[in-house]
Amino acid sequence: MKNELEQNNTARVIGRVVNEPVKSHEIEGERFYELILEVKRLSETFDYIPVTISERTLEGKTPVSQGDIIAVFGEFRSYNRLENEKSKLILHVFAKEVFKEDEFDKLDDLNNTNSVVITGFVCKEPIFRVTPFKREICDALIAVNRRNYKSDYLPCIFWGRNARFMDRQPIGKKLNIEGRIQSRIYVKKYPDGTEEEKIAYEISVSKLREVDLDDSADSYKTEAYKNYIKTNAYDSEDVMSK
């Protein structure tokens, strides 16, 4: 099970550091820093992806600074943060390895600047819709297990035939998903008529396949769903906004 969990979630992003890294927290003397990575799409537009890096991951390297081009290998993770008495789902790439531009000769396929592969369980009823331009889209929240019975809850967006497939999937269905991490700006409207521009992060899915359950995996599914029920106070407009 340990090796399976280590392969449940892999992410790779390559881009330019937008801001100077900011200390976010410290655990038992280990400091963690947050930054935003600007990652170019094939369309020449950009995604702006939050990254968390431990100081120990950078040990022996020169510090990461604004403007640096870096490659980050790790996991796409989530955690809860209380805002306005609601539990908000915060998404970020947790770095396990970081390569600076002068180390890129160690990497393969530098054209692959944004990819993520996860294996997890549908933990919220998928939302299917058709856009005014007749494009079929489905949003789903996928629970991905970590060690110590922790789980990450990752919003995913599916297109076309994959959207139609996801619309039929029940809660608890196990899937393997490939895609890229995307950022998207949307406007949230409040009851008092005010509006706020916000950023949503999600996995834009390009491939998926069904995965058979075994006894051990099923026990992890049950634990992940229990964890989700305990924290099922996310602002649905923020988690899977249209």
KAJO-V993423 format. One line per field, one symbol per residue. burial: b if it has 9 or more other C-alpha atoms within 8 Angstrom, else e. Layout:
burial=???
This chain:
burial=eeeebeebbbbbbbbbbbbbbeeeeeeeebbbbbbbbbbbeeeeeebbbbbbbbbebbeeeeeebbebbbbbbbbbbbeeeeeeebbbbebbbbbbebbbbeebeeeeeeeebbbbbbbbbbbebbebebeeeebbbbbbbbbbbbeebbbbbbbbbbbbebbbebbebebbbbbbbbbbbbbeeeebeeeeeeeeeeebbbbbbbebeeeeeeeeebebbebbbebbeeeeebbeebbbee
